[in-house]
Amino acid sequence: MTTRSKPGRLHPKVNEALDLMERGRLDRRSFVRVAALLGVGASAAYAMAGLPAPAMAADDMPFPPDDPDAVMGGVLTVAMMVQRVDDPAAFSWTEMSNQARHVIEYLAMTGPDNITRPMLAQSWEASDDLRTWTFHLRPGVKWHNGDDFVAEHVKWNVERWVDPAVGSSNVGLSSIAALVDDVDTGEKNEDGTPKTTKRLRDGAIEVVDDLTIRFNTRQPVLSFPEDLYNYPCAILHPSFTAPFSDNPIGTGPYTLVELAVGDRCSLNRVTEMTNGEPFEYWGGKVYLDEIRYFNFDPENQLVAFAGGDVDAIYSFGHEQLAFAEALDGQILPARTAQTLACRMQVDVPPFDNVKLRQAMQLSLDRAR
């Protein structure tokens, strides 16, 4: 039986997480993450954990408030590998999403504090058993062609993600995987086993009204809002045809005006929709007129910044950290769980020697 949480009602799993935190079995930042995923506003979640809320974003959107002292206009130049922008649902490089994310947007956005906040979705709630997720879309969002952003558009996107012909990695997300079943195609694999394909379960997606969409999963899922910020989860207009760079209709503040793979990618601020009406971005003021990406390999991006060729870069290697710290700039680190695993064949010399394996463990600087 599924009991739907009502808007404004604290999800029972939040109380469970709060109890675990108070007993020292869940750290405070993990509690904030869980509470935000279950619909608690970020500021309230931080307050419940006894932590100060960062000023990077508001509760109901992932951006900071408009800055009254900010100057309108200007061009931002960025050094980054410039990739193809064909089908966002099949993106395989983060750089692809960086080039597109100011044009097409996500239902939710996970910030640098690892907290997920509303974006195109204004709010959400989960059933008590975490099998039903209801998302309330932000009213007044317009596509660049003048269409209203509605729940049917979200449904169309999710249906594409699970289409094997699209080849989207989104189908591997725990939330999206819980919406599909493996269906026997009636054919056989080479080894004689049944060939299956993935198909949306009956009743997996309900369009409640223009601004409300509900997902029904076959098992409990906690990470649904967080999963929707997977970089191939950007929401496309149903008129999409590949390549996206040829017809870049989005809801974001910019549109893609030039793409030369391996050279440059140019975005311009949207001021007018294709129907001739003025475009007002739902997320507040848009200060920059243009964003320009210039192609640099990762090892050369820092050199470009040091030489004044660009205003910002996407990344640099750990071996360049001292060089970066000596420059007049700001380093914005990404907190990540990314690790490098070194596995030893314990039955092959010299790794069959337990003393050697222990010595290697002791030689690691775990603080770094």
C-alpha positions as CSV (number, residue, x, y, z in Angstrom):
1,M,0.0,0.0,0.0
2,T,1.3,3.5,-0.9
3,T,0.5,6.5,1.3
4,R,1.2,9.8,-0.5
5,S,2.8,12.5,1.5
6,K,0.9,15.8,1.5
7,P,2.7,19.0,0.6
8,G,3.9,20.7,3.7
9,R,3.9,17.4,5.7
10,L,7.3,16.2,7.0
11,H,8.1,12.9,5.5
12,P,8.5,10.1,8.1
13,K,11.9,9.2,6.8
14,V,13.1,12.7,7.7
15,N,12.2,12.0,11.3
16,E,14.0,8.6,11.1
17,A,17.1,10.4,9.7
18,L,16.9,13.0,12.4
19,D,16.9,10.3,15.0
20,L,19.9,8.6,13.5
21,M,21.8,11.9,13.4
22,E,21.0,12.7,17.0
23,R,22.3,9.2,18.0
24,G,25.5,9.8,16.1
25,R,24.7,7.2,13.4
26,L,24.3,9.7,10.5
27,D,26.5,12.8,10.0
28,R,24.9,16.2,9.8
29,R,25.6,16.8,6.1
30,S,24.2,13.5,5.2
31,F,21.0,14.4,7.1
32,V,20.7,17.6,5.2
33,R,21.0,15.7,1.9
34,V,18.3,13.2,2.9
35,A,16.0,15.9,4.2
36,A,16.3,18.0,1.0
37,L,15.7,14.9,-1.2
38,L,12.5,14.3,0.8
39,G,11.2,17.8,0.1
40,V,12.5,19.8,3.1
41,G,13.7,23.3,2.0
42,A,17.5,23.5,2.1
43,S,17.5,26.3,4.7
44,A,15.2,24.3,7.0
45,A,17.2,21.2,6.5
46,Y,20.4,23.0,7.5
47,A,18.7,24.5,10.5
48,M,17.5,21.1,11.6
49,A,21.1,19.8,11.4
50,G,22.4,22.8,13.4
51,L,24.4,24.0,10.4
52,P,24.6,27.4,8.7
53,A,23.0,27.5,5.3
54,P,25.3,28.6,2.5
55,A,24.3,31.7,0.5
56,M,24.9,30.0,-2.8
57,A,21.2,29.4,-3.5
58,A,17.6,30.0,-2.3
59,D,15.3,27.3,-1.1
60,D,13.1,27.3,-4.2
61,M,15.8,27.6,-6.8
62,P,19.4,26.7,-7.3
63,F,20.7,30.2,-7.8
64,P,21.7,33.0,-5.4
65,P,19.4,36.0,-5.3
66,D,19.9,38.8,-7.9
67,D,22.9,41.0,-7.0
68,P,21.8,44.7,-7.0
69,D,25.5,45.8,-7.5
70,A,26.2,43.5,-10.5
71,V,26.9,45.1,-13.8
72,M,24.9,44.0,-16.8
73,G,26.6,42.9,-20.0
74,G,30.0,41.4,-20.9
75,V,31.5,38.2,-22.3
76,L,32.8,35.3,-20.3
77,T,35.5,33.2,-22.0
78,V,36.3,29.7,-20.8
79,A,39.0,27.2,-21.7
80,M,37.6,23.7,-22.0
81,M,37.5,20.8,-24.5
82,V,34.8,21.7,-27.0
83,Q,32.7,18.6,-27.9
84,R,29.8,17.7,-30.2
85,V,26.3,18.5,-28.9
86,D,24.2,16.0,-30.7
87,D,21.7,14.3,-28.4
88,P,21.8,15.5,-24.7
89,A,20.1,12.3,-23.5
90,A,23.2,10.4,-24.8
91,F,25.8,12.8,-23.5
92,S,29.0,10.9,-22.5
93,W,31.3,13.8,-21.5
94,T,30.7,16.5,-18.9
95,E,32.0,19.1,-21.3
96,M,29.0,18.4,-23.5
97,S,26.6,19.2,-20.7
98,N,28.6,22.3,-19.8
99,Q,28.1,23.6,-23.4
100,A,24.4,22.9,-23.2
101,R,23.4,23.5,-19.6
102,H,22.8,27.2,-20.1
103,V,20.4,26.4,-22.9
104,I,18.5,23.3,-21.6
105,E,17.9,22.8,-17.9
106,Y,17.1,20.1,-15.3
107,L,14.2,19.4,-13.1
108,A,16.5,19.7,-10.1
109,M,20.0,20.7,-9.5
110,T,22.6,19.4,-7.0
111,G,24.8,22.2,-5.7
112,P,28.5,22.1,-4.7
113,D,27.3,21.4,-1.1
114,N,25.8,18.1,-2.4
115,I,22.2,19.4,-1.7
116,T,19.6,19.0,-4.4
117,R,17.3,22.0,-4.9
118,P,14.4,22.7,-7.3
119,M,15.0,23.9,-10.8
120,L,12.4,23.4,-13.5
121,A,10.5,21.5,-10.8
122,Q,9.4,23.9,-8.0
123,S,8.9,21.2,-5.4
124,W,8.3,17.5,-4.9
125,E,7.1,15.0,-2.4
126,A,7.5,11.3,-2.0
127,S,5.0,8.7,-0.7
128,D,5.8,7.2,2.7
129,D,7.2,4.0,1.1
130,L,9.3,6.0,-1.4
131,R,7.5,4.3,-4.4
132,T,5.6,7.4,-5.6
133,W,7.2,10.7,-6.4
134,T,5.2,13.7,-7.3
135,F,6.9,16.7,-8.9
136,H,5.3,20.1,-9.2
137,L,6.7,22.1,-12.1
138,R,7.5,25.7,-12.0
139,P,4.8,27.9,-13.5
140,G,5.5,30.5,-16.1
141,V,8.6,28.7,-17.7
142,K,8.8,29.4,-21.4
143,W,10.7,27.6,-24.2
144,H,12.6,29.7,-26.6
145,N,9.9,29.2,-29.2
146,G,7.2,30.6,-26.9
147,D,5.7,27.3,-25.8
148,D,4.8,26.8,-22.1
149,F,6.8,24.2,-20.3
150,V,4.4,21.5,-19.1
151,A,4.3,18.0,-17.6
152,E,3.8,16.2,-21.0
153,H,7.3,17.5,-22.0
154,V,8.8,15.8,-19.0
155,K,7.0,12.5,-19.8
156,W,8.2,12.7,-23.4
157,N,11.8,13.0,-22.2
158,V,11.7,10.1,-19.7
159,E,10.1,7.9,-22.4
160,R,13.1,8.8,-24.6
161,W,15.6,8.0,-21.9
162,V,14.4,4.4,-21.6
163,D,14.2,3.9,-25.4
164,P,17.0,1.5,-26.3
165,A,17.5,3.2,-29.6
166,V,18.5,6.5,-27.8
167,G,21.2,4.7,-25.8
168,S,20.9,7.0,-22.8
169,S,22.9,6.2,-19.6
170,N,19.9,7.6,-17.6
171,V,18.3,4.1,-17.7
172,G,21.0,3.0,-15.3
173,L,19.9,5.5,-12.7
174,S,18.2,3.8,-9.7
175,S,15.1,6.0,-10.1
176,I,14.7,5.6,-13.9
177,A,15.6,1.9,-13.7
178,A,12.7,1.5,-11.2
179,L,10.3,2.7,-13.8
180,V,11.0,0.0,-16.4
181,D,10.7,-3.7,-16.8
182,D,12.8,-6.1,-18.8
183,V,10.5,-7.5,-21.5
184,D,11.0,-10.6,-23.6
185,T,11.3,-9.7,-27.3
186,G,10.5,-13.3,-28.4
187,E,14.0,-13.5,-29.9
188,K,17.1,-15.4,-28.7
189,N,20.6,-14.3,-28.0
190,E,23.5,-16.2,-29.6
191,D,23.8,-18.3,-26.5
192,G,20.2,-19.3,-26.7
193,T,19.0,-17.2,-23.8
194,P,15.9,-14.9,-24.2
195,K,16.6,-11.5,-25.7
196,T,15.0,-8.7,-23.6
197,T,14.5,-5.0,-23.9
198,K,13.6,-2.3,-21.4
199,R,10.1,-0.9,-21.5
200,L,8.2,1.5,-19.2
201,R,6.0,-0.3,-16.7
202,D,2.3,0.3,-17.0
203,G,1.4,3.3,-14.9
204,A,5.0,4.3,-14.3
205,I,4.3,7.9,-15.3
206,E,1.1,9.9,-14.6
207,V,0.5,13.4,-16.0
208,V,-1.7,14.8,-13.3
209,D,-2.1,18.2,-14.9
210,D,0.0,20.7,-16.9
211,L,2.3,21.4,-13.9
212,T,2.2,18.1,-12.0
213,I,3.8,14.8,-12.9
214,R,3.9,11.6,-10.8
215,F,6.3,8.6,-11.1
216,N,5.5,5.2,-9.7
217,T,8.5,3.0,-9.1
218,R,8.5,-0.8,-8.6
219,Q,10.7,-0.4,-5.5
220,P,11.6,2.3,-3.0
221,V,13.9,5.0,-4.3
222,L,15.4,7.9,-2.2
223,S,17.5,9.6,-4.8
224,F,14.9,10.5,-7.4
225,P,15.4,14.3,-7.4
226,E,19.2,13.9,-7.2
227,D,19.2,11.4,-10.1
228,L,17.5,14.0,-12.3
229,Y,20.6,16.1,-12.3
230,N,22.6,13.4,-14.0
231,Y,24.1,15.4,-16.9
232,P,22.1,13.5,-19.7
233,C,18.8,14.4,-17.8
234,A,18.5,17.9,-19.3
235,I,14.9,18.4,-20.5
236,L,14.5,18.8,-24.2
237,H,11.6,20.3,-26.2
238,P,9.5,17.5,-27.9
239,S,10.4,19.0,-31.3
240,F,14.0,17.9,-30.8
241,T,15.9,16.4,-33.6
242,A,19.6,15.6,-33.6
243,P,22.0,17.3,-33.6
244,F,20.8,19.6,-30.8
245,S,23.3,22.3,-32.0
246,D,21.3,22.8,-35.2
247,N,18.0,23.6,-33.4
248,P,18.8,24.5,-29.8
249,I,15.4,25.1,-28.2
250,G,15.6,25.3,-24.4
251,T,14.2,27.0,-21.3
252,G,17.6,28.4,-20.2
253,P,18.9,32.0,-20.4
254,Y,21.2,31.4,-23.4
255,T,21.0,29.8,-26.8
256,L,23.8,28.2,-28.8
257,V,24.8,30.3,-31.8
258,E,28.0,28.7,-32.9
259,L,29.7,25.3,-32.5
260,A,33.0,24.3,-34.1
261,V,34.0,21.0,-32.5
262,G,37.6,21.1,-31.3
263,D,37.7,24.9,-31.7
264,R,34.9,27.0,-30.1
265,C,31.3,27.1,-28.8
266,S,29.4,30.4,-28.5
267,L,26.3,31.1,-26.4
268,N,24.2,34.3,-26.6
269,R,21.7,35.6,-24.0
270,V,18.1,35.1,-25.1
271,T,16.2,38.3,-25.3
272,E,13.5,37.4,-27.7
273,M,11.6,34.2,-28.4
274,T,11.3,32.8,-32.0
275,N,7.7,34.0,-32.0
276,G,8.9,37.6,-31.7
277,E,7.8,38.1,-28.1
278,P,10.3,39.1,-25.4
279,F,11.9,36.3,-23.4
280,E,11.9,36.6,-19.6
281,Y,14.1,34.0,-17.9
282,W,12.3,32.4,-14.9
283,G,15.5,32.3,-12.9
284,G,16.0,36.0,-12.4
285,K,18.4,38.5,-14.0
286,V,20.9,37.3,-16.6
287,Y,24.0,39.5,-16.5
288,L,26.3,38.2,-19.2
289,D,25.6,38.9,-22.8
290,E,27.7,36.0,-24.1
291,I,29.6,32.9,-23.0
292,R,32.4,31.7,-25.2
293,Y,34.1,28.3,-24.8
294,F,37.5,27.8,-26.5
295,N,39.0,24.4,-27.0
296,F,42.0,23.6,-24.8
297,D,43.2,20.2,-23.7
298,P,43.2,19.9,-19.8
299,E,46.9,20.2,-19.6
300,N,46.9,23.5,-21.5
301,Q,43.9,25.2,-19.9
302,L,45.9,26.7,-17.0
303,V,48.5,28.1,-19.3
304,A,45.7,29.8,-21.3
305,F,44.4,31.3,-18.0
306,A,47.9,32.4,-16.9
307,G,48.4,34.1,-20.3
308,G,45.2,36.1,-20.1
309,D,43.6,34.3,-23.0
310,V,40.5,33.3,-21.0
311,D,38.6,34.4,-17.9
312,A,38.1,30.9,-16.5
313,I,39.0,27.2,-17.1
314,Y,37.2,24.0,-16.6
315,S,39.9,21.9,-14.9
316,F,43.6,21.3,-14.3
317,G,45.6,18.4,-13.0
318,H,46.8,17.9,-9.4
319,E,50.3,18.2,-10.6
320,Q,49.5,21.8,-11.7
321,L,48.1,22.9,-8.3
322,A,51.2,24.8,-7.1
323,F,51.2,26.7,-10.4
324,A,47.5,27.5,-10.1
325,E,47.8,28.7,-6.5
326,A,50.5,31.2,-7.6
327,L,48.2,32.8,-10.1
328,D,45.8,35.7,-9.4
329,G,42.6,33.8,-9.5
330,Q,40.1,31.8,-7.5
331,I,40.2,28.0,-7.4
332,L,36.7,26.4,-7.0
333,P,37.3,22.7,-5.9
334,A,34.7,20.1,-6.6
335,R,34.0,17.8,-3.7
336,T,33.9,14.3,-5.1
337,A,33.9,10.6,-4.1
338,Q,36.0,9.8,-7.2
339,T,38.8,7.4,-6.3
340,L,41.6,5.5,-7.9
341,A,41.6,1.8,-7.0
342,C,44.9,-0.2,-7.1
343,R,44.2,-3.9,-6.8
344,M,46.9,-6.4,-6.1
345,Q,47.0,-10.0,-7.3
346,V,47.6,-11.5,-4.0
347,D,48.5,-14.9,-5.5
348,V,51.3,-13.5,-7.7
349,P,54.7,-12.3,-6.3
350,P,55.6,-9.9,-4.9
351,F,52.0,-9.2,-3.8
352,D,51.6,-12.6,-2.2
353,N,53.7,-11.2,0.6
354,V,51.3,-9.8,3.2
355,K,54.1,-7.7,4.7
356,L,54.5,-5.9,1.3
357,R,50.8,-5.3,1.1
358,Q,50.7,-3.9,4.6
359,A,53.7,-1.7,3.8
360,M,51.9,-0.3,0.7
361,Q,48.9,0.5,2.8
362,L,51.0,2.3,5.4
363,S,52.7,4.4,2.8
364,L,49.5,6.1,1.7
365,D,48.8,9.6,2.8
366,R,45.1,9.2,3.5
367,A,44.7,12.9,4.4
368,R,45.4,13.8,0.8
